[in-house]
Amino acid sequence: MSQGSLAWNTLQPTWLKEALVELDAPPEQRRWLRPVLKEFFAALVRAIETHHFTELENLLRRWIANNPDQTDEPSEAPSFSIFQVVVRLQQATYRALQRAWPGDQAVQAQQALLPVWAHLLPFAAREEMRERIKRVNRRWEEVQREKEQLHQAKLTFISVAAHELRTPLTVIEGYSAILREALERLGNEQLLNYLEGILRGADRIREIVNDLVDISLIHANLLELSFQPLWLNRLFQSLALEFTSVLQERNQTLEVREFPGSDRLLYGDPERLYQAFGHLLSNAIKFTPDGGRITIDGRLLPGFVEVIIQDTGIGIAPEDQEYIFDFFARLGNPLTHSSSKTKFKGGGPGLGLPMTKGIIEAHGGTIWVESPGHDEARCPGSTFHVLLPLYDEPPQTDLAHLEMYRRLAETLRLTEGEPHEHPTR
């Protein structure tokens, strides 16, 4: 019996019944599912007769595109795969052949169907995966857009809040100064002490407001730098003096080492670099237990100087080492942290490290952190690395920045794989 003599249309009623059973379609779905299955069966017969699968391919593409259950999100409901549907329709076809046709005719029909199933099954799997990838990519793009919108909203809030807080803060500071003069004339020491507490709180708020303004400038690429001659060793000596009382209070040791490049004249914004390294030093003090040790060291590299700030603190988990440079990033439970700037695990708005990163990058440098992990018992410590370009003169043009980035890429390539330690250690 030839393939052309097979009466495929007489098989349709039996095939349709078997297909509905195999797909386990509930009664309410069978009404709309019947015409869909009839369309598939007709396309299947034409593919057998013509050996062309375009019609079946287009049908499967439509099924895949309209399948609501093909998402990348986890669900407790059973997964719905078009590939599985094709497998079940193949099984339904074999059962329909066994029920409707004699043995030889069923075998011949199965042989005629083999190339069709051999083409449809990998096609369905491939197209379904392609559609899934497209949907995941679209979802990823949507998440990225939502993330960017959230980020922009956060930065807008920062900018507005900073400027809105400045006016009442200025009023508080102004009236407090007037009140101080009056109390000094009256000689009321108790009220002066209370007033000093108010002024310290106002100073802390002023620092946060200024940090918020700086973050806004950094994100908008509007942070202006005043490049002047400076020496890192002098900058570190000034920082050491500023933190002397805090280090004594915490019984911590700060060692500022002389290293190649620390006494070299370079150009940068002294105020901003002082601010950046001050945040790093404050961060090291906060997350190092009492009695710990902090070291400022470094080395000279081609076109750059590397500053290394190392502590014997509680360390940073690997998954958090990029996150800590994000705005408002705070590790651990903030409810268990002190609100002090320098007490152990002291809290804060989470602006110090993002500001430091922005200042260093505005100079054409880069910053990263290394730590074996977070452990409050063993205290593995953290090491912050800062690369600063060695300008021979204040940079004036975009060409200078392009040259600096070229040197940075070359330096990072040359030092890749080297241990980030001072050679004399």
C-alpha positions in Angstrom: 0.0 0.0 0.0 1.5 3.3 -1.0 1.7 6.4 1.2 -0.7 8.2 -1.1 -3.3 5.6 -0.6 -3.5 6.1 3.1 -6.8 7.8 4.0 -5.5 10.2 6.6 -8.7 12.2 6.8 -10.5 9.1 8.1 -8.1 9.0 11.0 -9.0 12.5 12.2 -11.9 11.7 14.6 -10.0 9.0 16.4 -6.8 11.1 16.5 -8.7 14.1 17.9 -10.2 12.0 20.7 -6.8 10.5 21.6 -5.2 14.0 21.4 -7.7 15.5 23.9 -7.1 12.5 26.3 -3.3 12.7 26.0 -3.3 16.5 26.6 -5.6 16.0 29.6 -7.7 18.9 28.5 -10.6 19.8 31.0 -14.1 20.0 29.4 -14.1 23.9 29.5 -11.0 24.0 27.3 -12.0 21.4 24.7 -14.3 23.7 22.9 -11.5 26.1 21.8 -8.8 23.3 21.7 -10.7 21.2 19.0 -10.2 23.7 16.1 -6.6 24.2 17.1 -5.9 20.4 17.0 -7.8 20.1 13.7 -5.6 22.7 12.2 -2.5 20.8 13.4 -3.8 17.5 12.0 -4.5 19.1 8.6 -1.0 20.6 8.5 0.5 17.3 9.6 -1.2 15.5 6.8 0.0 18.1 4.2 3.6 17.8 5.6 3.4 14.0 5.1 2.2 14.4 1.5 4.4 17.2 0.4 7.5 16.7 2.6 7.4 20.5 3.4 7.2 21.5 7.0 6.8 25.3 6.7 3.1 25.2 7.6 3.7 23.1 10.7 6.7 25.3 11.7 4.6 28.5 11.5 1.8 26.8 13.5 4.3 25.9 16.3 5.8 29.3 16.3 2.3 30.8 16.8 1.7 28.4 19.7 5.0 29.2 21.3 4.5 33.0 20.9 1.0 32.8 22.4 1.9 30.4 25.2 1.3 32.3 28.5 3.1 29.8 30.7 6.5 30.1 29.0 8.0 32.6 31.4 11.2 32.7 33.3 9.5 33.1 36.7 9.2 30.2 39.1 5.7 28.8 39.6 4.0 26.0 41.6 1.8 25.2 38.7 2.9 22.5 36.3 5.1 23.8 33.5 3.5 24.0 30.0 5.9 23.3 27.2 5.0 23.3 23.5 7.7 20.6 23.1 5.9 18.4 25.5 2.6 19.1 23.6 4.3 17.8 20.4 5.6 14.7 22.2 2.1 14.0 23.5 0.5 14.6 20.1 3.0 12.1 18.7 2.0 9.5 21.3 -1.7 10.3 20.5 -1.1 9.7 16.8 0.5 6.3 17.4 -2.4 5.2 19.6 -4.9 6.5 17.0 -3.2 4.5 14.3 -3.3 1.3 16.4 -7.0 1.8 17.1 -8.2 2.9 13.7 -6.1 1.0 11.1 -5.0 -2.6 10.6 -1.4 -3.6 11.5 0.3 -3.1 8.1 -1.5 0.1 7.4 -0.6 1.5 10.9 3.1 0.5 10.4 3.2 2.2 7.0 1.6 5.4 8.5 4.2 5.4 11.3 7.0 5.1 8.8 5.6 8.1 6.9 5.4 10.1 10.1 9.0 9.4 11.2 10.6 12.3 9.2 7.9 14.7 10.3 8.4 14.0 14.0 12.2 13.9 13.5 11.9 17.5 12.2 9.2 18.8 14.6 10.6 17.7 17.9 14.0 19.5 17.7 12.3 22.4 16.0 9.9 22.9 18.8 12.6 22.6 21.4 14.8 25.1 19.6 12.1 27.6 18.9 10.8 27.4 22.4 14.2 28.0 23.9 14.7 30.9 21.5 11.4 32.4 22.5 12.2 31.9 26.2 15.6 33.7 25.7 13.8 36.6 24.0 11.3 36.9 26.8 14.0 36.8 29.4 16.0 39.5 27.6 12.9 41.7 27.4 12.2 41.2 31.1 15.9 41.9 31.8 15.6 45.2 29.8 12.4 46.1 31.7 14.1 45.4 35.0 17.1 47.5 34.0 14.8 50.4 33.0 12.9 50.1 36.3 16.3 50.1 38.1 17.5 53.1 36.3 14.2 54.9 37.0 14.5 54.1 40.6 18.1 55.2 40.7 17.1 58.5 39.0 14.3 59.0 41.5 16.7 58.3 44.4 19.2 60.9 43.0 16.4 63.4 42.5 15.4 62.9 46.1 19.0 63.3 47.2 19.4 66.6 45.3 16.0 68.0 46.5 16.5 66.9 50.1 20.0 68.4 50.3 18.9 71.8 49.1 15.7 71.8 51.1 17.6 70.9 54.3 20.2 73.7 53.8 17.8 76.6 54.5 16.4 75.4 57.9 19.9 74.2 58.9 21.3 77.7 58.2 18.6 79.2 60.4 19.4 76.8 63.2 23.1 77.6 63.0 22.5 81.3 62.8 20.2 81.5 65.9 22.5 79.1 67.7 25.4 81.4 67.2 23.3 84.4 68.5 22.2 82.3 71.5 25.8 81.3 72.2 26.9 84.9 72.4 24.1 85.8 74.7 24.8 82.8 77.0 28.5 83.6 77.1 27.7 87.1 78.3 25.4 85.7 81.0 28.0 83.1 81.9 25.4 80.2 81.9 27.7 77.2 81.5 24.9 74.6 81.7 22.9 76.1 78.9 26.1 76.6 76.9 26.8 72.8 77.2 23.3 72.1 75.9 23.8 74.5 73.1 27.1 72.9 72.2 25.3 69.6 71.8 22.8 71.3 69.4 25.7 72.7 67.4 27.4 69.4 67.2 24.2 67.8 65.9 23.9 70.7 63.4 27.5 70.1 62.2 26.8 66.4 61.7 23.7 67.3 59.6 25.7 69.8 57.7 28.2 67.1 56.8 25.5 64.8 55.6 23.9 67.6 53.5 27.2 68.4 51.9 27.7 64.7 51.2 24.3 64.6 49.5 25.2 67.5 47.4 28.5 65.9 46.5 26.8 62.7 45.5 24.5 64.6 43.2 27.4 66.4 41.6 29.3 63.1 41.2 26.4 61.3 39.5 25.8 64.3 37.2 29.6 64.4 36.3 29.6 67.9 37.6 32.2 67.5 40.4 34.7 70.2 39.8 38.3 69.6 40.9 40.9 72.2 41.7 44.2 70.6 40.6 47.1 71.8 42.8 50.5 70.4 43.7 50.3 68.0 46.7 52.3 65.3 48.5 50.5 62.2 49.7 52.7 61.8 52.8 51.7 65.3 54.0 48.1 64.5 53.3 48.3 61.3 55.3 50.1 63.1 58.2 47.2 65.6 58.4 44.7 62.7 58.5 46.6 61.0 61.2 46.5 64.1 63.3 42.8 64.5 62.7 42.0 61.0 63.8 44.4 60.9 66.8 41.8 61.3 69.5 39.5 58.7 67.9 42.3 56.2 67.5 43.2 56.7 71.2 39.6 56.3 72.3 39.4 53.0 70.3 42.9 51.9 71.4 43.8 51.4 67.7 47.1 51.8 66.0 47.5 53.8 62.8 50.8 53.3 60.9 51.6 55.6 58.0 54.5 54.1 56.0 56.8 56.0 53.7 56.6 54.3 50.3 58.0 55.1 46.8 55.8 57.9 45.5 54.4 59.1 48.8 56.9 62.0 48.8 56.5 62.7 45.1 54.9 65.9 43.9 51.7 65.1 42.0 48.6 67.1 41.0 45.2 66.7 42.4 42.5 68.4 44.4 43.9 68.3 48.0 40.6 69.0 49.6 38.7 66.3 47.7 41.5 63.7 48.1 41.6 64.5 51.9 37.9 63.9 51.9 38.2 60.6 50.0 41.0 59.2 52.1 39.3 60.5 55.3 36.3 58.3 54.4 38.5 55.3 53.9 40.3 55.8 57.2 37.0 56.4 59.0 35.6 53.3 57.4 38.6 51.3 58.6 38.3 52.6 62.1 34.6 51.8 62.3 34.9 48.2 61.2 38.0 47.3 63.2 37.5 46.2 66.7 39.1 48.1 69.6 42.8 47.4 69.8 43.1 46.8 66.1 45.6 48.0 63.6 45.3 50.2 60.4 48.2 50.6 57.9 48.5 53.2 55.1 51.1 52.0 52.6 51.6 52.0 48.8 53.8 51.6 45.8 54.9 53.4 42.7 53.6 52.0 39.3 54.2 53.2 35.7 52.2 56.5 35.5 50.4 55.9 38.8 50.8 55.7 42.5 48.9 53.0 44.4 47.8 53.7 48.0 46.9 50.7 50.1 44.8 51.1 53.3 44.8 47.8 55.3 43.0 47.0 58.5 42.5 44.1 60.9 38.7 44.5 60.9 35.8 42.2 60.5 36.3 42.0 56.7 33.8 42.1 53.8 32.1 39.2 52.2 33.0 38.6 48.5 29.4 39.2 47.3 29.4 42.6 49.1 32.7 43.9 47.8 31.2 45.6 44.7 27.9 46.6 46.5 29.7 48.7 49.2 30.5 51.3 46.5 26.8 51.8 45.7 24.8 54.8 47.1 23.3 54.1 50.6 24.9 50.6 50.8 25.0 49.4 54.3 26.1 45.9 55.3 24.4 44.0 58.1 21.4 45.0 60.2 21.4 48.8 60.7 19.3 48.3 63.8 22.3 46.6 65.6 24.8 49.4 64.6 25.8 52.5 66.5 25.0 55.8 64.8 28.5 57.1 65.6 30.9 57.8 62.8 33.8 56.1 64.5 32.5 53.6 67.0 32.7 49.9 66.2 30.3 49.1 63.4 29.1 52.7 63.5 26.3 53.5 61.1 25.9 56.3 58.6 23.9 57.1 55.5 26.1 54.9 53.3 27.6 57.8 51.3 31.3 57.6 52.2 32.5 54.9 49.9 30.4 56.0 46.9 31.8 59.5 47.4 35.3 58.2 47.6 34.9 56.2 44.5 33.5 59.3 42.6 36.3 61.5 43.8 39.0 59.0 42.8 37.5 58.3 39.4 37.1 62.1 38.8 40.9 62.2 39.3 41.2 59.5 36.6 42.0 56.8 39.1 40.2 53.7 40.4 39.5 52.0 43.7 38.7 48.4 44.7 38.7 46.3 47.8 40.1 42.9 48.7 39.0 40.8 51.7 39.0 37.1 52.5 35.5 37.5 53.8 33.4 38.7 56.7 34.1 37.1 60.1 33.6 39.1 63.4 35.4 36.4 65.4 38.6 35.9 63.4 38.7 39.5 61.9 40.4 38.7 58.5 40.6 42.4 57.6 40.1 44.4 54.4 42.5 46.1 52.0 41.4 49.1 49.9 43.5 49.9 46.9 43.5 53.3 45.3 45.3 54.1 42.0 46.0 57.8 41.3 47.6 59.1 38.1 50.9 60.9 38.3 50.2 64.2 36.5 53.3 66.2 35.7 51.1 69.3 35.4 47.4 70.1 36.0 45.3 68.3 33.3 43.5 70.9 31.2 42.0 69.1 28.2 40.1 66.0 27.3 43.2 64.7 25.6 44.9 64.5 28.9 42.1 62.4 30.3 42.3 60.1 27.3 46.0 59.6 27.8 45.4 59.0 31.5 42.9 56.2 30.7 45.3 54.7 28.3 48.0 54.6 30.9 45.5 53.2 33.5 44.6 50.3 31.2 48.2 49.6 30.5 49.1 49.7 34.2 46.3 47.3 35.1 47.4 45.0 32.3 51.0 45.0 33.6 50.0 44.4 37.2 47.4 41.8 36.5 48.1 38.7 38.6 50.6 40.5 40.9 50.0 40.4 44.6 48.8 43.8 45.8 51.4 44.2 48.5 54.3 46.5 49.2 57.5 44.8 48.1 59.1 45.4 51.5 56.4 43.6 53.4 
